């Protein structure tokens, strides 16, 4: 199993998160991430597993854009930062089911 710091870097890269956003989403400080103190917490692995299929379907570039676009229930990033993982999971499921749909407005 990869070290928590490696998995955190993977999540950060996959979603284009800043270090501050990553720390907020994981309720951790940078030292905890680097020192492996998150190895016992499940959130990081669960998020990566949840995003794996979406990445295969739409690609990492789309995930980085999607996470910051407002959808019917808000931006996925906002759910992640609130640590509302149930809403984030629903948003990922919608992405996988419908794809990345941009609605234009005039």
C-alpha positions in Angstrom: 0.0 0.0 0.0 1.3 3.5 -0.8 2.2 5.8 1.9 -0.4 8.4 2.9 1.8 11.2 1.6 2.0 9.6 -1.9 -1.8 9.0 -1.9 -2.4 12.6 -0.8 -0.2 13.9 -3.6 -2.1 11.7 -6.0 -5.5 13.1 -4.8 -4.1 16.6 -5.0 -2.9 16.1 -8.6 -6.0 14.2 -9.7 -8.3 17.0 -8.7 -5.9 19.9 -9.1 -6.2 20.8 -5.4 -4.0 23.3 -3.6 -2.2 22.2 -0.5 -4.7 24.2 1.6 -7.7 22.6 -0.1 -6.2 19.1 0.4 -5.5 19.7 4.1 -9.1 21.1 4.6 -10.6 18.1 2.8 -8.6 15.7 4.9 -8.9 17.7 8.1 -5.1 17.5 8.4 -2.1 19.8 8.5 0.8 19.5 6.1 3.0 17.9 8.7 0.4 15.1 9.3 0.3 14.5 5.5 4.1 14.2 5.1 4.7 12.2 8.3 2.3 9.5 7.5 0.0 10.2 10.4 -3.0 9.7 8.2 -2.2 6.1 7.4 -4.9 4.9 9.8 -7.7 7.1 8.5 -9.8 5.8 5.6 -10.9 9.1 3.9 -7.9 9.3 1.5 -8.2 5.7 0.2 -11.9 6.0 -0.1 -11.7 9.2 -2.1 -9.1 7.7 -4.4 -11.1 4.6 -5.0 -14.2 6.6 -5.6 -12.5 8.7 -8.2 -10.6 5.8 -10.0 -13.5 4.8 -12.2 -14.4 8.4 -13.0 -10.8 9.1 -14.0 -10.9 6.1 -16.4 -14.2 7.4 -17.9 -13.5 11.1 -18.3 -9.8 11.6 -17.6 -7.9 13.5 -15.0 -8.1 16.8 -16.9 -11.9 16.7 -16.9 -11.9 15.8 -13.1 -9.7 18.9 -12.4 -12.2 21.1 -14.3 -15.4 19.4 -13.0 -14.4 19.7 -9.3 -14.6 23.5 -9.6 -17.8 23.8 -11.7 -21.1 24.5 -10.1 -23.6 21.7 -10.6 -27.2 21.2 -9.4 -26.1 20.9 -5.8 -23.0 23.2 -5.9 -19.4 22.7 -6.7 -18.0 19.2 -5.9 -15.0 21.0 -4.4 -17.3 22.7 -1.9 -18.7 19.4 -0.8 -15.2 18.0 -0.4 -14.1 21.0 1.6 -17.1 20.7 3.9 -16.1 17.0 4.2 -19.6 16.2 3.0 -18.4 13.0 1.4 -21.9 11.6 0.8 -22.7 14.6 -1.4 -19.3 14.4 -3.1 -19.9 10.7 -3.8 -23.3 11.5 -5.4 -21.7 14.2 -7.5 -19.0 11.7 -8.7 -21.8 9.2 -9.5 -23.6 11.8 -11.5 -20.4 12.6 -13.4 -19.9 8.9 -14.2 -23.6 8.5 -15.2 -24.0 11.7 -17.3 -20.5 12.8 -18.1 -19.3 16.3 -17.8 -22.1 18.6 -19.0 -21.6 22.3 -19.2 -24.7 24.5 -19.3 -24.2 27.7 -21.2 -26.0 30.9 -20.3 -26.5 34.1 -22.1 
